[in-house]
Amino acid sequence: MITVSTMEMRRRVGDILNRVALRGDEYLIERKGKPMAVMMPVEKAQAIRRAARLRLGEWLSRPNTAATDDQAMKLANQARRAARSAKRKA
């Protein structure tokens, strides 16, 4: 993934769009060193969404889904912690 600043993105938007669309490049756009957005080919973004929906569907079809609001909150907190730890590792 190629990292660019917001100012560089403004100057080179046409070139960057061509690289994403034609070559499949991916760009991480930062402002003051902080990640703000990612630019990637549409096909890849759609594939990521499809995969996320499949995983959600599998999770919802599990027999151990939450029966009460308290159980749902516990599951949500566990999922949030797991996502944060995975993000820290990456």
C-alpha positions as CSV (number, residue, x, y, z in Angstrom):
1,M,0.0,0.0,0.0
2,I,1.3,3.4,-1.0
3,T,1.1,6.2,1.5
4,V,0.3,9.8,0.4
5,S,-0.5,13.0,2.2
6,T,-3.8,14.8,1.6
7,M,-1.9,17.6,-0.2
8,E,-0.2,15.1,-2.5
9,M,-3.5,13.5,-3.2
10,R,-5.0,16.8,-4.2
11,R,-2.1,17.5,-6.6
12,R,-2.1,14.0,-8.1
13,V,-5.7,12.9,-7.9
14,G,-6.0,12.1,-11.7
15,D,-2.8,10.1,-11.7
16,I,-3.6,8.2,-8.5
17,L,-7.1,7.4,-9.8
18,N,-5.6,5.9,-13.0
19,R,-3.1,3.8,-11.0
20,V,-5.9,2.5,-8.8
21,A,-8.3,1.7,-11.7
22,L,-5.8,0.4,-14.2
23,R,-3.0,-1.1,-12.1
24,G,-4.9,-2.1,-8.9
25,D,-2.6,0.1,-6.7
26,E,-3.9,0.9,-3.2
27,Y,-3.3,4.2,-1.4
28,L,-3.4,5.1,2.3
29,I,-4.2,8.8,2.6
30,E,-2.8,10.5,5.7
31,R,-3.3,14.0,7.2
32,K,-0.5,15.1,9.6
33,G,0.7,11.5,9.7
34,K,-2.7,10.1,10.8
35,P,-4.4,7.6,8.4
36,M,-7.6,9.2,7.1
37,A,-8.8,7.0,4.2
38,V,-7.9,4.2,1.8
39,M,-8.3,4.3,-2.0
40,M,-8.5,0.8,-3.7
41,P,-10.1,-0.7,-6.7
42,V,-13.9,-1.1,-6.5
43,E,-13.7,-4.8,-7.1
44,K,-11.5,-5.3,-4.1
45,A,-13.8,-3.2,-1.9
46,Q,-16.8,-5.2,-3.1
47,A,-15.0,-8.5,-2.3
48,I,-14.2,-7.3,1.2
49,R,-17.9,-6.4,1.8
50,R,-19.0,-9.8,0.4
51,A,-16.6,-11.6,2.8
52,A,-17.8,-9.5,5.7
53,R,-21.4,-10.3,5.0
54,L,-20.7,-14.0,4.7
55,R,-18.9,-14.0,8.1
56,L,-21.8,-12.1,9.7
57,G,-24.3,-14.6,8.2
58,E,-22.3,-17.5,9.6
59,W,-22.1,-15.9,13.0
60,L,-25.8,-15.1,13.1
61,S,-26.6,-18.7,12.1
62,R,-24.8,-20.1,15.1
63,P,-26.9,-21.8,17.7
64,N,-25.2,-19.8,20.6
65,T,-26.5,-16.4,19.6
66,A,-27.6,-14.0,22.3
67,A,-31.0,-14.6,23.9
68,T,-31.0,-11.5,26.1
69,D,-29.8,-7.9,25.8
70,D,-27.1,-8.6,28.5
71,Q,-25.8,-11.5,26.5
72,A,-25.8,-9.4,23.3
73,M,-23.9,-6.7,25.0
74,K,-21.3,-9.2,26.3
75,L,-20.9,-10.6,22.8
76,A,-20.6,-7.1,21.3
77,N,-17.9,-6.1,23.8
78,Q,-16.0,-9.4,23.1
79,A,-16.1,-8.7,19.4
80,R,-14.9,-5.1,20.0
81,R,-12.0,-6.2,22.1
82,A,-11.0,-8.9,19.5
83,A,-11.2,-6.3,16.7
84,R,-9.0,-3.9,18.6
85,S,-6.4,-6.5,19.5
86,A,-6.3,-7.7,15.9
87,K,-5.8,-4.0,14.7
88,R,-3.0,-3.5,17.2
89,K,-1.2,-6.7,15.9
90,A,-1.4,-5.5,12.3
